[in-house]
Amino acid sequence: MPARRRFGSVRRLPSGRWQARYWDAAGNRIGAPTTFATKGDAQRWLSAAETDQNRGEWHDPRLGDVPFREWADRWMVTKAPTLGPATQDLYRYLLRKHVVPRFGSTAVGRITAAEVQAWLADLHRGDLSPNTVAKAYRCLSGAMDGAVDAGLIARSPCTLKGAGTERHAEMQIATPEQVAELAAAVGPRWEALVFAAAYTGLRWGELAGLRWGDVDLERNLITVTRKLGEVNGQLSFSPPKTAAGKRTIGIPSFVARSLAVHIDLYALPGAEGLVFPSADGQPMRRSNFRRRVWEPATAEVGMTGFRFHDLRHTAATLAAASGTSLKALMARIGHASAAAALRYQHVIDGQDADIVRYLERFGEEPPVPSRAHDDAPDPAVRGHVVGTPTDPAEVTADEEPRDLDFRGGDDGTRTHDPLLAKQVL
């Protein structure tokens, strides 16, 4: 005979484990989603279920019987409209590669905290980077939080504090002299790109999406209205992720002079023409530029390991050194979060124009642009150079291993989605 108690009942199964059951208000018999090692554990589960009922927080565990694989597909359908294309691709990859293989056939309501911890430990024992493991955990946590919101489960089993936190290397800052050396090392075609990145703080995608009509050389202004992104080898233009990303900023006169020379020689014609196209007039591919131009250039000047995105850190740090306000710095770097700007400064009153005046001093020594006239070709059509060998931005995507440390943003650290957003610059 099963042991009886006032609320529900427990009984010992032939396996030696204990089962707990109770009846809801409609007379349906509800069983615990798992069996228990001891009678006391089963009774404690019943006590918790009774307490939830008395508090009006009762949840029908049968709702969580949906397999995780099925729930993950449903969750992505509702989640996708809030995500950019690259972030959608990242979520689907993480689910397909790391989450569904472990939990796909398991009912959502039967995924326990212990099982999540064991899965996480297995990932860490594999060959994944710690940051990729953190991304996978945040993806699972997001799906389980979605199950809570949908009423499938009462609480998420993803309870490990800090498990989704990524650790990033310290940002690197270049001196103005190093910026000039890098500009010389990348060669005439990419010199203005380096100066623009180092003294405006524009992200790679914002620079790659820049059009001639976005650059006002009479007033020394750049307007950011779109960015270039890449998902599964496909390039596409889209608006910035946040309203703060759409901005107009001032540029120092020496950067404007470098851009003027570059636009005359390399930019595509017309207001819609790309400022920084590949040699065949196509949008640039970051992976090709990094491997063929950037890495050799940084090695040449003794800065191996310095990332192109570190030029953004350089720009933000120089702007903060001007004594500008937190609000003005946030507007210039195009970020809605004060946490980003606080990495570079304390709050002091100032404006973007003050930043530009401060940056002017860095154009005095060495002279800029340094090599734009040295060996630039005579273009057959203004703004288009034909026949440049091994162009770093050719259209064909490289077949490279997927490295999730650079996913989710311009350097793998920025995304508008709260599940993946950690380091913001």
Secondary structure in CASP SS format (residue, H / E / C, confidence):
PFRMAT SS
TARGET T0000
AUTHOR 0000-0000-0000
METHOD secondary structure of the structure
MODEL  1
M C 1.00
P C 1.00
A E 1.00
R E 1.00
R C 1.00
R C 1.00
F C 1.00
G C 1.00
S E 1.00
V E 1.00
R E 1.00
R E 1.00
L C 1.00
P C 1.00
S C 1.00
G C 1.00
R C 1.00
W E 1.00
Q E 1.00
A E 1.00
R E 1.00
Y E 1.00
W E 1.00
D C 1.00
A C 1.00
A C 1.00
G C 1.00
N C 1.00
R E 1.00
I E 1.00
G E 1.00
A C 1.00
P C 1.00
T C 1.00
T C 1.00
F E 1.00
A C 1.00
T C 1.00
K H 1.00
G H 1.00
D H 1.00
A H 1.00
Q H 1.00
R H 1.00
W H 1.00
L H 1.00
S H 1.00
A H 1.00
A H 1.00
E H 1.00
T H 1.00
D H 1.00
Q H 1.00
N H 1.00
R H 1.00
G C 1.00
E C 1.00
W C 1.00
H C 1.00
D C 1.00
P H 1.00
R H 1.00
L H 1.00
G H 1.00
D H 1.00
V C 1.00
P E 1.00
F H 1.00
R H 1.00
E H 1.00
W H 1.00
A H 1.00
D H 1.00
R H 1.00
W H 1.00
M H 1.00
V H 1.00
T H 1.00
K H 1.00
A H 1.00
P H 1.00
T H 1.00
L C 1.00
G C 1.00
P H 1.00
A H 1.00
T H 1.00
Q H 1.00
D H 1.00
L H 1.00
Y H 1.00
R H 1.00
Y H 1.00
L H 1.00
L H 1.00
R H 1.00
K H 1.00
H H 1.00
V H 1.00
V H 1.00
P H 1.00
R H 1.00
F H 1.00
G C 1.00
S C 1.00
T C 1.00
A E 1.00
V H 1.00
G H 1.00
R H 1.00
I C 1.00
T C 1.00
A H 1.00
A H 1.00
E H 1.00
V H 1.00
Q H 1.00
A H 1.00
W H 1.00
L H 1.00
A H 1.00
D H 1.00
L H 1.00
H H 1.00
R H 1.00
G C 1.00
D C 1.00
L C 1.00
S C 1.00
P H 1.00
N H 1.00
T H 1.00
V H 1.00
A H 1.00
K H 1.00
A H 1.00
Y H 1.00
R H 1.00
C H 1.00
L H 1.00
S H 1.00
G H 1.00
A H 1.00
M H 1.00
D H 1.00
G H 1.00
A H 1.00
V H 1.00
D H 1.00
A C 1.00
G C 1.00
L C 1.00
I C 1.00
A C 1.00
R C 1.00
S C 1.00
P C 1.00
C C 1.00
T C 1.00
L C 1.00
K C 1.00
G C 1.00
A C 1.00
G C 1.00
T C 1.00
E C 1.00
R C 1.00
H C 1.00
A C 1.00
E C 1.00
M C 1.00
Q C 1.00
I C 1.00
A C 1.00
T C 1.00
P H 1.00
E H 1.00
Q H 1.00
V H 1.00
A H 1.00
E H 1.00
L H 1.00
A H 1.00
A H 1.00
A H 1.00
V H 1.00
G C 1.00
P H 1.00
R H 1.00
W H 1.00
E H 1.00
A H 1.00
L H 1.00
V H 1.00
F H 1.00
A H 1.00
A H 1.00
A H 1.00
Y H 1.00
T H 1.00
G C 1.00
L C 1.00
R C 1.00
W H 1.00
G H 1.00
E H 1.00
L H 1.00
A H 1.00
G C 1.00
L C 1.00
R E 1.00
W H 1.00
G H 1.00
D H 1.00
V E 1.00
D E 1.00
L C 1.00
E C 1.00
R C 1.00
N C 1.00
L E 1.00
I E 1.00
T E 1.00
V E 1.00
T C 1.00
R C 1.00
K E 1.00
L E 1.00
G E 1.00
E E 1.00
V E 1.00
N C 1.00
G C 1.00
Q E 1.00
L E 1.00
S E 1.00
F E 1.00
S E 1.00
P C 1.00
P C 1.00
K C 1.00
T C 1.00
A H 1.00
A H 1.00
G H 1.00
K C 1.00
R E 1.00
T E 1.00
I E 1.00
G E 1.00
I C 1.00
P C 1.00
S H 1.00
F H 1.00
V H 1.00
A H 1.00
R H 1.00
S H 1.00
L H 1.00
A H 1.00
V H 1.00
H H 1.00
I H 1.00
D H 1.00
L H 1.00
Y C 1.00
A C 1.00
L C 1.00
P C 1.00
G C 1.00
A C 1.00
E C 1.00
G C 1.00
L E 1.00
V C 1.00
F C 1.00
P C 1.00
S C 1.00
A C 1.00
D C 1.00
G C 1.00
Q C 1.00
P C 1.00
M C 1.00
R C 1.00
R H 1.00
S H 1.00
N H 1.00
F H 1.00
R H 1.00
R H 1.00
R H 1.00
V H 1.00
W H 1.00
E H 1.00
P H 1.00
A H 1.00
T H 1.00
A H 1.00
E H 1.00
V C 1.00
G C 1.00
M C 1.00
T C 1.00
G C 1.00
F C 1.00
R C 1.00
F C 1.00
H C 1.00
D H 1.00
L H 1.00
R H 1.00
H H 1.00
T H 1.00
A H 1.00
A H 1.00
T H 1.00
L H 1.00
A H 1.00
A H 1.00
A H 1.00
S C 1.00
G C 1.00
T C 1.00
S C 1.00
L H 1.00
K H 1.00
A H 1.00
L H 1.00
M H 1.00
A H 1.00
R H 1.00
I H 1.00
G C 1.00
H C 1.00
A C 1.00
S C 1.00
A H 1.00
A H 1.00
A H 1.00
A H 1.00
L C 1.00
R C 1.00
Y C 1.00
Q C 1.00
H C 1.00
V C 1.00
I C 1.00
D C 1.00
G C 1.00
Q C 1.00
D H 1.00
A H 1.00
D H 1.00
I H 1.00
V H 1.00
R H 1.00
Y H 1.00
L H 1.00
E H 1.00
R H 1.00
F H 1.00
G H 1.00
E C 1.00
E C 1.00
P C 1.00
P C 1.00
V C 1.00
P C 1.00
S C 1.00
R C 1.00
A C 1.00
H C 1.00
D C 1.00
D C 1.00
A C 1.00
P C 1.00
D C 1.00
P C 1.00
A C 1.00
V E 1.00
R C 1.00
G C 1.00
H E 1.00
V C 1.00
V C 1.00
G C 1.00
T C 1.00
P C 1.00
T C 1.00
D C 1.00
P C 1.00
A C 1.00
E C 1.00
V C 1.00
T C 1.00
A C 1.00
D C 1.00
E C 1.00
E C 1.00
P C 1.00
R C 1.00
D C 1.00
L H 1.00
D H 1.00
F H 1.00
R C 1.00
G C 1.00
G C 1.00
D C 1.00
D C 1.00
G C 1.00
T C 1.00
R C 1.00
T C 1.00
H C 1.00
D C 1.00
P C 1.00
L C 1.00
L C 1.00
A C 1.00
K C 1.00
Q C 1.00
V C 1.00
L C 1.00
END
